[in-house]
């Protein structure tokens, strides 16, 4: 890989990751009337989607990927929750699951959707369990699965599927 391509990947990837951290919150704030209609609660997870693309397209081999995962988890905790560790653990667990599944599957769209699906399930479950332990998640498990997890997974899986090939071409262009 040429120096300029590696540098571009090392610069563009974390910049987009931090940008998407703030886009997640902006989308949630601006579209809260749509995303939080009773009893539904949809959470955009574009930051996790970008981490998934890094795993799926093997960008983690050319940069300090786990440092980015840790830093984005800490920033997410500081910016959105104020409780250190919840999303740091959720991002780490989800990325670890996605990396293990990526070893078994290839780069095709349906394989990628499967990897992302299980990653976002782990992400949401870890965040829910951490919130339940802390005492900020006070909903039943059934309500969580039906009215929070299902719509969140549906929205984010559609976004990942629609953006899959354009982002694949971006990662291939940088190689």
C-alpha positions, 0 to 999 in steps of 0.5 A: 500500500502506498504511503499516501493511501495508508495516511489517508486511511489513517486520517479519514477513518478516525475523522469520520468516526468522530464526525459520526459520533456527533451525527448520531446525537444530532439525528436523535435530537432532530428526529426525536419526534419520529424516533421516540413515538410511544411505545417505540424507541429507535436509536441511530448507531452510525458510529457502530456502523462505521466500526463495522465497516472497518472490521468488514473491509479489513481496515483494522490491519492498517491502523490502531483500530482498538485504540479508536474503539476505546477512544470512541467508547470513552467519548461516547460515554463522556458526551452522551451518558456521563457514566464512564464504561457503559458504551466503552464496554458495549463498543468493545464487545460488539467489535470483538464479536464482529471481528470473530464473525468476520474471520468465519464469513466473507465480504459479501453483503449478506455475510456483512449484514449477519456480522453487523446484526450480531454486533448490534445485538451485542451492543444493545444488550451490553448497553441495556445490561449496564444500564440495568445494573446502574439503575437507569434502565427501568423497562422490562426485557420484553419491552426492550426487545420488542420496542427498542431493540427490534426497531433499532436493529431494523433501521440500522441494518437498512442503513448499513445495507444501503451504504455497504457498496459505496463504502466498500468502494471507498475502502477499496479505493484507499488500498 
